[in-house]
Amino acid sequence: MQRIPEPELMNDPAQAQAYAEADFSEPHDAFVATYREHFPETRGQVLDLGCGPADVTLRFARAHPDCTVLGIDAAEQMLQLGRHACHRAGLSDRIELQIAHLPHTPLPHEAYAAIISNSLLHHLNDPMTLWNTVAEHAHHGTQVFVMDLLRPDSPEAARALVDTHAANEPDVLRHDFYHSLRAAYREDEVEAQLRAAGLGVLRVEIISDRHFIVYGRVA
């Protein structure tokens, strides 16, 4: 199935609210747990690319009390909801959320102890925006962990995944999930992207019927 890009920004207030209220505990807890399988210890400043309403950011910060996290996103509506969530969780002292339009917005640190990203890649018309940012800010043993959707073989397979994993979700989430699957990248495409960015040291691994991860240390 050919990739069909979707809008890069998710800045509609109703859409942002739907994502903030949705229960993503299964995939987001899996993100944190799988990260810890590969990197049992993380200390220092962590960069979360495409943090959205900060659900993964919060779960990551709770699981890694020796970290501070900078979450960046280009959708201010998402960030507003994320800031409220961080305040309610009592983690505003360890989590900073900042609007950024990559690759044009400079980031405050040259390198980070870890760089994480969940479900940003499939939103990008140019996937190198993500990988070049990783390459620029991953130095001296930076731990890199990216999880994203895997493009199915056909529209029918994409609809079957929506029916399996989002049967009871609001229409806006079902709609977005289907189109996100169609906008996602395949394993071989991601491997080519990593080579082009000089990140061939990172590994790509399919971990479910709809997700892959990219992980490794950048020297």
TIRO-2110 file (N, C-alpha, C; in Angstrom, 1 decimal):
// TIRO-2110
0.8, -1.2, 0.0, N, 1, A
0.0, 0.0, 0.0, CA, 1, A
0.9, 1.2, 0.0, C, 1, A
0.6, 2.2, -0.9, N, 2, A
1.3, 3.4, -1.0, CA, 2, A
1.1, 4.3, 0.2, C, 2, A
2.1, 5.0, 0.7, N, 3, A
1.9, 5.9, 1.8, CA, 3, A
1.1, 7.1, 1.4, C, 3, A
0.2, 7.5, 2.2, N, 4, A
-0.6, 8.7, 2.0, CA, 4, A
-0.4, 9.7, 3.2, C, 4, A
0.4, 10.7, 3.0, N, 5, A
0.6, 11.6, 4.1, CA, 5, A
-0.6, 12.2, 4.7, C, 5, A
-0.6, 12.6, 6.0, N, 6, A
-1.7, 13.3, 6.7, CA, 6, A
-1.2, 14.6, 7.2, C, 6, A
-2.1, 15.5, 7.7, N, 7, A
-1.6, 16.8, 8.2, CA, 7, A
-0.6, 16.6, 9.3, C, 7, A
0.5, 17.4, 9.2, N, 8, A
1.5, 17.3, 10.2, CA, 8, A
1.1, 17.8, 11.6, C, 8, A
0.2, 18.8, 11.6, N, 9, A
-0.2, 19.4, 12.9, CA, 9, A
-1.5, 18.9, 13.3, C, 9, A
-1.6, 18.6, 14.7, N, 10, A
-2.9, 18.3, 15.3, CA, 10, A
-3.3, 19.4, 16.3, C, 10, A
-3.8, 20.5, 15.7, N, 11, A
-3.9, 21.7, 16.6, CA, 11, A
-5.4, 22.1, 16.7, C, 11, A
-6.3, 21.3, 16.2, N, 12, A
-7.7, 21.6, 16.4, CA, 12, A
-8.1, 21.3, 17.9, C, 12, A
-8.8, 22.2, 18.5, N, 13, A
-9.0, 22.1, 20.0, CA, 13, A
-9.8, 20.8, 20.3, C, 13, A
-10.8, 20.5, 19.5, N, 14, A
-11.6, 19.3, 19.8, CA, 14, A
-10.8, 18.0, 19.6, C, 14, A
-9.9, 18.0, 18.6, N, 15, A
-9.0, 16.9, 18.3, CA, 15, A
-8.0, 16.7, 19.5, C, 15, A
-7.4, 17.8, 19.9, N, 16, A
-6.5, 17.8, 21.0, CA, 16, A
-7.1, 17.3, 22.2, C, 16, A
-8.4, 17.7, 22.5, N, 17, A
-9.1, 17.3, 23.7, CA, 17, A
-9.4, 15.8, 23.7, C, 17, A
-9.8, 15.3, 22.5, N, 18, A
-10.0, 13.9, 22.4, CA, 18, A
-8.8, 13.1, 22.6, C, 18, A
-7.7, 13.5, 22.2, N, 19, A
-6.4, 12.8, 22.5, CA, 19, A
-6.0, 12.8, 23.9, C, 19, A
-6.2, 14.0, 24.5, N, 20, A
-5.9, 14.1, 25.9, CA, 20, A
-6.8, 13.3, 26.8, C, 20, A
-8.0, 13.1, 26.4, N, 21, A
-8.9, 12.3, 27.3, CA, 21, A
-8.9, 10.8, 27.0, C, 21, A
-8.3, 10.4, 25.8, N, 22, A
-8.3, 9.0, 25.4, CA, 22, A
-7.5, 8.2, 26.4, C, 22, A
-7.8, 6.9, 26.5, N, 23, A
-7.0, 6.0, 27.3, CA, 23, A
-6.0, 5.3, 26.4, C, 23, A
-4.8, 5.8, 26.4, N, 24, A
-3.7, 5.2, 25.7, CA, 24, A
-2.7, 4.5, 26.7, C, 24, A
-3.2, 4.0, 27.8, N, 25, A
-2.4, 3.4, 28.8, CA, 25, A
-1.7, 2.2, 28.3, C, 25, A
-2.3, 1.4, 27.4, N, 26, A
-1.7, 0.1, 27.0, CA, 26, A
-0.4, 0.5, 26.1, C, 26, A
-0.6, 1.2, 25.0, N, 27, A
0.6, 1.5, 24.2, CA, 27, A
1.6, 2.4, 24.9, C, 27, A
1.2, 3.3, 25.7, N, 28, A
2.1, 4.2, 26.3, CA, 28, A
2.9, 3.6, 27.5, C, 28, A
2.2, 2.7, 28.2, N, 29, A
2.9, 1.9, 29.2, CA, 29, A
3.9, 1.0, 28.6, C, 29, A
3.5, 0.4, 27.4, N, 30, A
4.4, -0.4, 26.7, CA, 30, A
5.6, 0.3, 26.2, C, 30, A
5.4, 1.6, 25.8, N, 31, A
6.5, 2.4, 25.4, CA, 31, A
7.6, 2.5, 26.5, C, 31, A
7.1, 2.9, 27.7, N, 32, A
8.0, 3.1, 28.8, CA, 32, A
8.7, 1.7, 29.2, C, 32, A
7.9, 0.7, 29.2, N, 33, A
8.4, -0.6, 29.6, CA, 33, A
9.4, -1.1, 28.6, C, 33, A
9.2, -1.0, 27.4, N, 34, A
10.1, -1.5, 26.3, CA, 34, A
11.4, -0.6, 26.3, C, 34, A
11.2, 0.7, 26.6, N, 35, A
12.4, 1.5, 26.7, CA, 35, A
13.3, 1.0, 27.8, C, 35, A
12.7, 0.7, 29.0, N, 36, A
13.5, 0.2, 30.1, CA, 36, A
14.1, -1.1, 29.9, C, 36, A
13.5, -2.0, 29.1, N, 37, A
14.1, -3.2, 28.7, CA, 37, A
15.5, -3.0, 28.0, C, 37, A
15.5, -2.0, 27.2, N, 38, A
16.8, -1.7, 26.4, CA, 38, A
17.7, -0.8, 27.2, C, 38, A
17.2, 0.1, 28.0, N, 39, A
18.0, 1.0, 28.8, CA, 39, A
17.5, 1.1, 30.2, C, 39, A
18.1, 0.2, 31.0, N, 40, A
17.6, 0.0, 32.4, CA, 40, A
17.8, 1.3, 33.3, C, 40, A
18.8, 2.1, 32.9, N, 41, A
19.1, 3.3, 33.7, CA, 41, A
19.2, 4.5, 32.8, C, 41, A
18.5, 5.6, 33.2, N, 42, A
18.6, 6.8, 32.5, CA, 42, A
18.7, 8.0, 33.5, C, 42, A
19.7, 8.8, 33.4, N, 43, A
19.8, 10.0, 34.2, CA, 43, A
20.1, 11.2, 33.4, C, 43, A
19.6, 12.4, 33.8, N, 44, A
19.9, 13.6, 33.1, CA, 44, A
18.8, 14.1, 32.3, C, 44, A
19.1, 14.9, 31.3, N, 45, A
18.1, 15.6, 30.5, CA, 45, A
17.6, 14.7, 29.3, C, 45, A
16.3, 14.6, 29.2, N, 46, A
15.7, 13.8, 28.2, CA, 46, A
14.9, 14.7, 27.2, C, 46, A
15.0, 14.4, 25.9, N, 47, A
14.3, 15.2, 24.9, CA, 47, A
13.2, 14.3, 24.4, C, 47, A
12.0, 14.8, 24.4, N, 48, A
10.8, 14.0, 23.9, CA, 48, A
10.3, 14.8, 22.7, C, 48, A
10.5, 14.2, 21.5, N, 49, A
10.1, 14.8, 20.3, CA, 49, A
8.7, 14.5, 19.9, C, 49, A
7.9, 15.5, 19.7, N, 50, A
6.5, 15.3, 19.4, CA, 50, A
5.7, 14.8, 20.6, C, 50, A
5.8, 15.5, 21.7, N, 51, A
5.2, 15.1, 22.9, CA, 51, A
3.7, 15.1, 23.0, C, 51, A
3.0, 15.9, 22.1, N, 52, A
1.6, 16.0, 22.2, CA, 52, A
1.1, 16.5, 23.5, C, 52, A
0.0, 15.9, 24.1, N, 53, A
-0.5, 16.3, 25.4, CA, 53, A
0.3, 15.7, 26.5, C, 53, A
1.4, 15.2, 26.3, N, 54, A
2.4, 14.8, 27.3, CA, 54, A
2.1, 13.5, 28.1, C, 54, A
1.3, 12.7, 27.6, N, 55, A
0.9, 11.4, 28.3, CA, 55, A
2.2, 10.5, 28.4, C, 55, A
2.9, 10.3, 27.3, N, 56, A
4.1, 9.5, 27.4, CA, 56, A
5.1, 10.2, 28.2, C, 56, A
5.2, 11.5, 28.1, N, 57, A
6.2, 12.3, 28.8, CA, 57, A
6.0, 12.1, 30.3, C, 57, A
4.8, 12.2, 30.8, N, 58, A
4.5, 12.0, 32.2, CA, 58, A
4.8, 10.6, 32.7, C, 58, A
4.4, 9.6, 31.9, N, 59, A
4.7, 8.2, 32.3, CA, 59, A
6.2, 8.0, 32.3, C, 59, A
6.9, 8.6, 31.4, N, 60, A
8.4, 8.4, 31.3, CA, 60, A
9.0, 9.1, 32.6, C, 60, A
8.6, 10.3, 32.9, N, 61, A
9.2, 11.0, 34.0, CA, 61, A
8.9, 10.3, 35.3, C, 61, A
7.7, 9.7, 35.5, N, 62, A
7.4, 9.0, 36.7, CA, 62, A
8.3, 7.7, 36.8, C, 62, A
8.6, 7.1, 35.7, N, 63, A
9.4, 5.9, 35.7, CA, 63, A
10.9, 6.1, 35.9, C, 63, A
11.3, 7.4, 35.6, N, 64, A
12.7, 7.8, 35.7, CA, 64, A
12.9, 9.0, 36.5, C, 64, A
12.9, 8.8, 37.9, N, 65, A
12.9, 10.0, 38.8, CA, 65, A
14.2, 10.8, 38.7, C, 65, A
15.3, 10.2, 38.1, N, 66, A
16.6, 11.0, 38.0, CA, 66, A
16.7, 11.8, 36.7, C, 66, A
15.6, 11.9, 36.0, N, 67, A
15.5, 12.7, 34.8, CA, 67, A
14.7, 13.9, 34.8, C, 67, A
15.1, 14.9, 34.0, N, 68, A
14.2, 16.0, 33.7, CA, 68, A
13.9, 15.8, 32.2, C, 68, A
12.7, 16.2, 31.8, N, 69, A
12.3, 16.0, 30.4, CA, 69, A
11.9, 17.3, 29.7, C, 69, A
12.4, 17.5, 28.5, N, 70, A
11.9, 18.6, 27.7, CA, 70, A
11.1, 18.0, 26.6, C, 70, A
9.8, 18.3, 26.6, N, 71, A
8.9, 17.8, 25.5, CA, 71, A
8.6, 18.9, 24.5, C, 71, A
8.8, 18.6, 23.3, N, 72, A
8.5, 19.7, 22.3, CA, 72, A
7.5, 19.2, 21.3, C, 72, A
6.7, 20.1, 20.8, N, 73, A
5.6, 19.8, 19.8, CA, 73, A
5.3, 21.1, 19.1, C, 73, A
4.7, 21.0, 17.9, N, 74, A
4.4, 22.2, 17.1, CA, 74, A
2.9, 22.6, 17.3, C, 74, A
2.2, 21.8, 18.1, N, 75, A
0.7, 22.1, 18.2, CA, 75, A
0.5, 22.7, 19.6, C, 75, A
0.2, 24.0, 19.7, N, 76, A
0.1, 24.7, 21.0, CA, 76, A
-1.1, 24.1, 21.7, C, 76, A
-2.2, 23.7, 21.0, N, 77, A
-3.4, 23.2, 21.7, CA, 77, A
-3.0, 21.9, 22.5, C, 77, A
-2.2, 21.1, 21.9, N, 78, A
-1.7, 19.9, 22.6, CA, 78, A
-0.9, 20.3, 23.8, C, 78, A
0.0, 21.2, 23.6, N, 79, A
0.9, 21.6, 24.7, CA, 79, A
0.2, 22.2, 25.9, C, 79, A
-0.9, 23.0, 25.6, N, 80, A
-1.6, 23.6, 26.7, CA, 80, A
-2.3, 22.5, 27.6, C, 80, A
-2.8, 21.4, 26.9, N, 81, A
-3.4, 20.3, 27.7, CA, 81, A
-2.3, 19.6, 28.4, C, 81, A
-1.1, 19.4, 27.8, N, 82, A
0.0, 18.8, 28.5, CA, 82, A
0.5, 19.5, 29.7, C, 82, A
0.5, 20.8, 29.6, N, 83, A
1.0, 21.6, 30.8, CA, 83, A
0.0, 21.5, 31.9, C, 83, A
-1.3, 21.5, 31.7, N, 84, A
-2.3, 21.2, 32.7, CA, 84, A
-2.1, 19.9, 33.3, C, 84, A
-1.8, 18.9, 32.5, N, 85, A
-1.6, 17.5, 33.0, CA, 85, A
-0.4, 17.4, 33.9, C, 85, A
0.7, 18.1, 33.5, N, 86, A
2.0, 18.1, 34.3, CA, 86, A
1.7, 18.8, 35.6, C, 86, A
1.0, 19.8, 35.6, N, 87, A
0.7, 20.6, 36.9, CA, 87, A
-0.1, 19.7, 37.8, C, 87, A
-1.2, 19.0, 37.3, N, 88, A
-2.0, 18.2, 38.1, CA, 88, A
-1.2, 17.0, 38.7, C, 88, A
-0.2, 16.5, 37.9, N, 89, A
0.6, 15.4, 38.4, CA, 89, A
1.7, 15.8, 39.3, C, 89, A
1.9, 17.1, 39.5, N, 90, A
3.0, 17.6, 40.4, CA, 90, A
4.3, 17.4, 39.8, C, 90, A
4.4, 17.4, 38.5, N, 91, A
5.7, 17.2, 37.8, CA, 91, A
6.2, 18.4, 37.0, C, 91, A
5.6, 19.5, 37.2, N, 92, A
6.0, 20.7, 36.4, CA, 92, A
7.5, 21.1, 36.7, C, 92, A
8.0, 20.7, 37.8, N, 93, A
9.4, 21.0, 38.1, CA, 93, A
10.4, 20.2, 37.4, C, 93, A
9.9, 19.0, 36.8, N, 94, A
10.8, 18.1, 36.1, CA, 94, A
10.5, 18.0, 34.6, C, 94, A
9.3, 18.6, 34.2, N, 95, A
8.9, 18.5, 32.8, CA, 95, A
8.7, 19.9, 32.3, C, 95, A
9.4, 20.2, 31.2, N, 96, A
9.1, 21.5, 30.5, CA, 96, A
8.6, 21.2, 29.1, C, 96, A
7.5, 21.8, 28.7, N, 97, A
6.9, 21.6, 27.4, CA, 97, A
7.1, 22.9, 26.6, C, 97, A
7.6, 22.8, 25.4, N, 98, A
8.0, 23.9, 24.6, CA, 98, A
7.5, 23.8, 23.2, C, 98, A
6.9, 24.8, 22.6, N, 99, A
6.5, 24.8, 21.2, CA, 99, A
7.8, 24.9, 20.3, C, 99, A
7.8, 24.0, 19.3, N, 100, A
8.9, 24.0, 18.4, CA, 100, A
8.5, 23.5, 17.0, C, 100, A
9.0, 24.2, 16.0, N, 101, A
8.7, 23.8, 14.6, CA, 101, A
10.0, 23.3, 14.0, C, 101, A
10.2, 22.0, 14.1, N, 102, A
11.4, 21.4, 13.6, CA, 102, A
11.4, 21.4, 12.0, C, 102, A
12.6, 21.7, 11.4, N, 103, A
13.9, 21.8, 12.0, CA, 103, A
14.3, 23.3, 12.3, C, 103, A
13.3, 24.2, 12.3, N, 104, A
13.6, 25.6, 12.3, CA, 104, A
13.8, 26.2, 13.8, C, 104, A
13.3, 25.5, 14.8, N, 105, A
13.4, 26.0, 16.1, CA, 105, A
14.7, 25.4, 16.8, C, 105, A
15.6, 26.2, 17.2, N, 106, A
16.8, 25.7, 18.0, CA, 106, A
16.4, 25.1, 19.3, C, 106, A
17.0, 24.1, 19.7, N, 107, A
16.8, 23.4, 21.0, CA, 107, A
17.8, 23.9, 22.0, C, 107, A
17.4, 23.9, 23.3, N, 108, A
18.3, 24.6, 24.3, CA, 108, A
19.6, 23.8, 24.6, C, 108, A
19.7, 22.6, 24.3, N, 109, A
20.9, 21.8, 24.7, CA, 109, A
21.5, 21.2, 23.4, C, 109, A
22.8, 21.1, 23.4, N, 110, A
23.5, 20.5, 22.3, CA, 110, A
23.3, 19.0, 22.2, C, 110, A
23.3, 18.4, 23.4, N, 111, A
23.1, 16.9, 23.5, CA, 111, A
22.3, 16.6, 24.7, C, 111, A
21.7, 15.4, 24.6, N, 112, A
20.7, 14.9, 25.7, CA, 112, A
21.1, 13.5, 26.1, C, 112, A
20.8, 13.2, 27.3, N, 113, A
21.1, 11.8, 27.8, CA, 113, A
20.3, 10.8, 27.1, C, 113, A
19.1, 11.2, 26.7, N, 114, A
18.2, 10.3, 26.0, CA, 114, A
17.3, 11.1, 25.1, C, 114, A
17.0, 10.6, 23.9, N, 115, A
16.0, 11.2, 23.0, CA, 115, A
14.9, 10.1, 22.7, C, 115, A
13.7, 10.5, 23.0, N, 116, A
12.6, 9.6, 22.8, CA, 116, A
11.5, 10.3, 21.9, C, 116, A
10.7, 9.4, 21.3, N, 117, A
9.7, 10.0, 20.4, CA, 117, A
8.6, 8.9, 20.2, C, 117, A
7.4, 9.3, 20.4, N, 118, A
6.3, 8.3, 20.2, CA, 118, A
5.3, 8.9, 19.1, C, 118, A
5.2, 8.2, 18.0, N, 119, A
4.1, 8.5, 17.0, CA, 119, A
4.3, 9.9, 16.4, C, 119, A
5.5, 10.4, 16.3, N, 120, A
5.7, 11.6, 15.5, CA, 120, A
6.1, 11.3, 14.1, C, 120, A
6.8, 10.3, 13.8, N, 121, A
7.4, 10.0, 12.5, CA, 121, A
6.3, 10.0, 11.4, C, 121, A
5.2, 9.3, 11.6, N, 122, A
4.2, 9.2, 10.6, CA, 122, A
3.5, 10.5, 10.3, C, 122, A
3.6, 11.5, 11.1, N, 123, A
3.0, 12.8, 10.8, CA, 123, A
3.9, 13.7, 9.9, C, 123, A
5.1, 13.2, 9.7, N, 124, A
6.1, 14.1, 9.0, CA, 124, A
6.1, 13.8, 7.5, C, 124, A
5.9, 14.8, 6.7, N, 125, A
6.1, 14.6, 5.3, CA, 125, A
7.5, 14.3, 4.9, C, 125, A
8.4, 14.9, 5.6, N, 126, A
9.9, 14.6, 5.5, CA, 126, A
10.4, 13.9, 6.7, C, 126, A
10.5, 12.6, 6.6, N, 127, A
10.9, 11.9, 7.8, CA, 127, A
12.3, 12.3, 8.3, C, 127, A
13.1, 12.9, 7.5, N, 128, A
14.5, 13.3, 7.9, CA, 128, A
14.4, 14.4, 8.9, C, 128, A
13.3, 15.1, 9.0, N, 129, A
13.2, 16.1, 10.1, CA, 129, A
13.4, 15.5, 11.4, C, 129, A
12.9, 14.3, 11.7, N, 130, A
13.1, 13.6, 12.9, CA, 130, A
14.5, 13.1, 13.0, C, 130, A
14.9, 12.4, 12.0, N, 131, A
16.2, 11.7, 12.2, CA, 131, A
17.4, 12.7, 12.2, C, 131, A
17.3, 13.8, 11.4, N, 132, A
18.4, 14.8, 11.5, CA, 132, A
18.4, 15.5, 12.8, C, 132, A
17.3, 15.7, 13.5, N, 133, A
17.2, 16.2, 14.8, CA, 133, A
17.9, 15.3, 15.8, C, 133, A
17.6, 14.0, 15.7, N, 134, A
18.2, 13.0, 16.5, CA, 134, A
19.7, 13.0, 16.3, C, 134, A
20.2, 13.0, 15.1, N, 135, A
21.6, 13.0, 14.8, CA, 135, A
22.3, 14.2, 15.3, C, 135, A
21.6, 15.4, 15.3, N, 136, A
22.2, 16.6, 15.8, CA, 136, A
22.4, 16.6, 17.3, C, 136, A
21.5, 16.0, 18.0, N, 137, A
21.5, 16.1, 19.5, CA, 137, A
21.8, 14.9, 20.2, C, 137, A
22.2, 13.8, 19.5, N, 138, A
22.6, 12.6, 20.1, CA, 138, A
24.1, 12.4, 20.1, C, 138, A
24.8, 12.6, 21.2, N, 139, A
26.2, 12.5, 21.3, CA, 139, A
26.6, 11.8, 22.6, C, 139, A
27.8, 11.2, 22.7, N, 140, A
28.4, 10.7, 23.9, CA, 140, A
27.5, 9.7, 24.6, C, 140, A
27.0, 8.8, 23.9, N, 141, A
26.2, 7.7, 24.5, CA, 141, A
24.8, 8.0, 24.6, C, 141, A
24.2, 9.0, 23.9, N, 142, A
22.8, 9.2, 24.0, CA, 142, A
22.0, 8.0, 23.7, C, 142, A
21.0, 7.7, 24.5, N, 143, A
20.1, 6.6, 24.3, CA, 143, A
18.9, 7.1, 23.5, C, 143, A
18.7, 6.4, 22.3, N, 144, A
17.6, 6.8, 21.4, CA, 144, A
16.6, 5.7, 21.4, C, 144, A
15.3, 6.2, 21.5, N, 145, A
14.2, 5.2, 21.5, CA, 145, A
13.0, 5.9, 20.8, C, 145, A
12.6, 5.3, 19.7, N, 146, A
11.5, 5.9, 18.9, CA, 146, A
10.5, 4.7, 18.7, C, 146, A
9.2, 5.0, 18.9, N, 147, A
8.1, 4.0, 18.6, CA, 147, A
7.1, 4.7, 17.7, C, 147, A
6.7, 4.0, 16.7, N, 148, A
5.8, 4.5, 15.7, CA, 148, A
4.9, 3.4, 15.1, C, 148, A
4.0, 3.9, 14.3, N, 149, A
3.1, 3.0, 13.6, CA, 149, A
3.8, 2.4, 12.4, C, 149, A
3.3, 1.2, 12.0, N, 150, A
3.8, 0.4, 10.9, CA, 150, A
2.8, 0.4, 9.8, C, 150, A
3.1, 0.8, 8.6, N, 151, A
2.1, 0.9, 7.5, CA, 151, A
1.7, -0.6, 7.1, C, 151, A
0.3, -0.9, 7.2, N, 152, A
-0.1, -2.2, 6.7, CA, 152, A
0.0, -2.4, 5.2, C, 152, A
-0.3, -3.6, 4.8, N, 153, A
-0.1, -3.9, 3.4, CA, 153, A
-1.3, -3.4, 2.5, C, 153, A
-2.4, -3.1, 3.1, N, 154, A
-3.6, -2.7, 2.3, CA, 154, A
-4.5, -1.8, 3.1, C, 154, A
-5.5, -1.1, 2.5, N, 155, A
-6.5, -0.3, 3.2, CA, 155, A
-7.3, -1.3, 4.1, C, 155, A
-7.6, -2.5, 3.6, N, 156, A
-8.4, -3.4, 4.3, CA, 156, A
-7.7, -3.8, 5.6, C, 156, A
-6.4, -4.0, 5.5, N, 157, A
-5.7, -4.4, 6.7, CA, 157, A
-5.7, -3.2, 7.7, C, 157, A
-5.6, -2.0, 7.2, N, 158, A
-5.6, -0.9, 8.1, CA, 158, A
-7.0, -0.8, 8.8, C, 158, A
-8.1, -1.0, 8.1, N, 159, A
-9.4, -0.9, 8.7, CA, 159, A
-9.6, -2.1, 9.8, C, 159, A
-9.0, -3.2, 9.5, N, 160, A
-9.1, -4.3, 10.5, CA, 160, A
-8.3, -4.0, 11.7, C, 160, A
-7.2, -3.3, 11.6, N, 161, A
-6.5, -2.9, 12.8, CA, 161, A
-7.3, -1.8, 13.6, C, 161, A
-7.9, -0.9, 12.9, N, 162, A
-8.8, 0.0, 13.6, CA, 162, A
-9.9, -0.7, 14.4, C, 162, A
-10.5, -1.6, 13.7, N, 163, A
-11.6, -2.4, 14.4, CA, 163, A
-11.1, -3.2, 15.5, C, 163, A
-9.9, -3.7, 15.5, N, 164, A
-9.3, -4.5, 16.5, CA, 164, A
-8.9, -3.7, 17.7, C, 164, A
-8.3, -2.5, 17.5, N, 165, A
-7.7, -1.8, 18.6, CA, 165, A
-8.4, -0.5, 19.0, C, 165, A
-9.4, -0.1, 18.2, N, 166, A
-10.1, 1.2, 18.5, CA, 166, A
-11.6, 1.1, 18.3, C, 166, A
-12.1, -0.1, 18.5, N, 167, A
-13.5, -0.4, 18.2, CA, 167, A
-14.5, 0.6, 19.0, C, 167, A
-14.1, 0.9, 20.2, N, 168, A
-15.0, 1.7, 21.1, CA, 168, A
-14.5, 3.1, 21.3, C, 168, A
-13.6, 3.5, 20.4, N, 169, A
-13.1, 4.9, 20.6, CA, 169, A
-14.0, 5.9, 19.8, C, 169, A
-13.9, 7.2, 20.1, N, 170, A
-14.7, 8.2, 19.4, CA, 170, A
-14.3, 8.2, 17.9, C, 170, A
-15.3, 8.6, 17.1, N, 171, A
-15.1, 8.6, 15.7, CA, 171, A
-13.8, 9.4, 15.3, C, 171, A
-13.5, 10.5, 15.9, N, 172, A
-12.3, 11.3, 15.6, CA, 172, A
-11.0, 10.4, 15.8, C, 172, A
-11.0, 9.6, 16.8, N, 173, A
-9.8, 8.8, 17.0, CA, 173, A
-9.7, 7.6, 16.0, C, 173, A
-10.9, 7.1, 15.7, N, 174, A
-10.9, 6.0, 14.7, CA, 174, A
-10.4, 6.5, 13.3, C, 174, A
-11.0, 7.7, 13.0, N, 175, A
-10.6, 8.3, 11.7, CA, 175, A
-9.1, 8.6, 11.7, C, 175, A
-8.6, 9.2, 12.7, N, 176, A
-7.2, 9.5, 12.8, CA, 176, A
-6.3, 8.3, 12.8, C, 176, A
-6.7, 7.3, 13.5, N, 177, A
-5.9, 6.0, 13.6, CA, 177, A
-5.8, 5.4, 12.2, C, 177, A
-6.9, 5.3, 11.4, N, 178, A
-6.9, 4.8, 10.1, CA, 178, A
-5.9, 5.6, 9.2, C, 178, A
-6.1, 6.9, 9.2, N, 179, A
-5.2, 7.7, 8.3, CA, 179, A
-3.8, 7.7, 8.8, C, 179, A
-3.5, 7.6, 10.1, N, 180, A
-2.2, 7.5, 10.6, CA, 180, A
-1.5, 6.2, 10.1, C, 180, A
-2.3, 5.1, 10.1, N, 181, A
-1.7, 3.8, 9.6, CA, 181, A
-1.3, 4.0, 8.1, C, 181, A
-2.2, 4.7, 7.3, N, 182, A
-1.9, 4.8, 5.9, CA, 182, A
-0.7, 5.8, 5.7, C, 182, A
-0.4, 6.7, 6.7, N, 183, A
0.7, 7.6, 6.6, CA, 183, A
2.0, 7.1, 7.2, C, 183, A
1.9, 5.9, 7.8, N, 184, A
3.1, 5.4, 8.5, CA, 184, A
4.1, 4.8, 7.5, C, 184, A
5.3, 4.6, 8.0, N, 185, A
6.4, 4.1, 7.2, CA, 185, A
6.6, 2.6, 7.4, C, 185, A
7.2, 1.9, 6.4, N, 186, A
7.5, 0.5, 6.5, CA, 186, A
9.0, 0.3, 7.1, C, 186, A
9.3, -0.9, 7.5, N, 187, A
10.5, -1.2, 8.2, CA, 187, A
11.7, -0.8, 7.2, C, 187, A
11.6, -1.2, 6.0, N, 188, A
12.8, -1.0, 5.1, CA, 188, A
12.9, 0.5, 4.8, C, 188, A
11.8, 1.3, 4.8, N, 189, A
11.9, 2.7, 4.6, CA, 189, A
12.6, 3.4, 5.8, C, 189, A
12.3, 3.0, 7.0, N, 190, A
12.9, 3.5, 8.1, CA, 190, A
14.4, 3.2, 8.2, C, 190, A
14.7, 2.0, 7.8, N, 191, A
16.2, 1.6, 7.8, CA, 191, A
16.9, 2.5, 6.8, C, 191, A
16.3, 2.8, 5.6, N, 192, A
17.0, 3.7, 4.7, CA, 192, A
17.1, 5.1, 5.2, C, 192, A
16.1, 5.6, 5.9, N, 193, A
16.1, 6.9, 6.5, CA, 193, A
17.3, 7.0, 7.5, C, 193, A
17.4, 6.0, 8.3, N, 194, A
18.5, 6.0, 9.3, CA, 194, A
19.9, 6.0, 8.7, C, 194, A
20.0, 5.3, 7.6, N, 195, A
21.3, 5.3, 6.9, CA, 195, A
21.6, 6.7, 6.4, C, 195, A
20.6, 7.3, 5.8, N, 196, A
20.8, 8.6, 5.2, CA, 196, A
21.1, 9.7, 6.3, C, 196, A
20.7, 9.5, 7.5, N, 197, A
21.0, 10.4, 8.6, CA, 197, A
22.3, 10.1, 9.3, C, 197, A
22.9, 9.0, 8.9, N, 198, A
24.2, 8.6, 9.6, CA, 198, A
23.9, 8.0, 10.9, C, 198, A
22.7, 7.3, 11.0, N, 199, A
22.3, 6.7, 12.3, CA, 199, A
22.1, 5.2, 12.1, C, 199, A
23.0, 4.6, 11.2, N, 200, A
22.9, 3.2, 10.9, CA, 200, A
23.2, 2.3, 12.2, C, 200, A
23.7, 2.9, 13.2, N, 201, A
24.0, 2.1, 14.5, CA, 201, A
22.6, 1.8, 15.1, C, 201, A
21.6, 2.5, 14.9, N, 202, A
20.3, 2.2, 15.5, CA, 202, A
19.6, 1.0, 14.8, C, 202, A
18.9, 0.3, 15.6, N, 203, A
18.2, -0.9, 15.1, CA, 203, A
16.7, -0.7, 15.0, C, 203, A
16.1, -1.3, 14.0, N, 204, A
14.6, -1.3, 13.8, CA, 204, A
14.1, -2.6, 14.1, C, 204, A
13.0, -2.7, 14.9, N, 205, A
12.4, -3.9, 15.3, CA, 205, A
10.9, -3.8, 15.4, C, 205, A
10.2, -4.7, 14.7, N, 206, A
8.7, -4.7, 14.8, CA, 206, A
8.3, -5.4, 16.0, C, 206, A
7.5, -4.8, 16.8, N, 207, A
7.1, -5.3, 18.2, CA, 207, A
5.6, -5.7, 18.3, C, 207, A
4.8, -5.3, 17.3, N, 208, A
3.4, -5.7, 17.4, CA, 208, A
2.8, -5.7, 16.0, C, 208, A
1.5, -5.9, 15.9, N, 209, A
0.9, -5.9, 14.6, CA, 209, A
0.8, -4.5, 14.0, C, 209, A
1.1, -3.5, 14.8, N, 210, A
1.0, -2.1, 14.3, CA, 210, A
2.1, -1.1, 14.8, C, 210, A
3.1, -1.6, 15.5, N, 211, A
4.2, -0.8, 16.0, CA, 211, A
5.5, -1.4, 15.7, C, 211, A
6.5, -0.4, 15.4, N, 212, A
7.9, -0.8, 15.4, CA, 212, A
8.6, 0.1, 16.4, C, 212, A
9.8, -0.2, 16.7, N, 213, A
10.7, 0.6, 17.5, CA, 213, A
12.0, 0.8, 16.8, C, 213, A
12.7, 1.9, 17.1, N, 214, A
14.0, 2.2, 16.7, CA, 214, A
14.8, 2.5, 18.0, C, 214, A
15.9, 1.8, 18.2, N, 215, A
16.6, 2.0, 19.4, CA, 215, A
18.1, 1.8, 19.3, C, 215, A
18.9, 2.4, 20.2, N, 216, A
20.3, 2.2, 20.3, CA, 216, A
21.0, 3.4, 20.9, C, 216, A
22.3, 3.3, 21.1, N, 217, A
23.1, 4.3, 21.6, CA, 217, A
23.9, 5.0, 20.5, C, 217, A
24.0, 6.3, 20.6, N, 218, A
24.8, 7.0, 19.6, CA, 218, A
26.1, 7.5, 20.3, C, 218, A
27.2, 7.1, 19.8, N, 219, A
28.5, 7.4, 20.5, CA, 219, A
28.8, 8.9, 20.3, C, 219, A
END
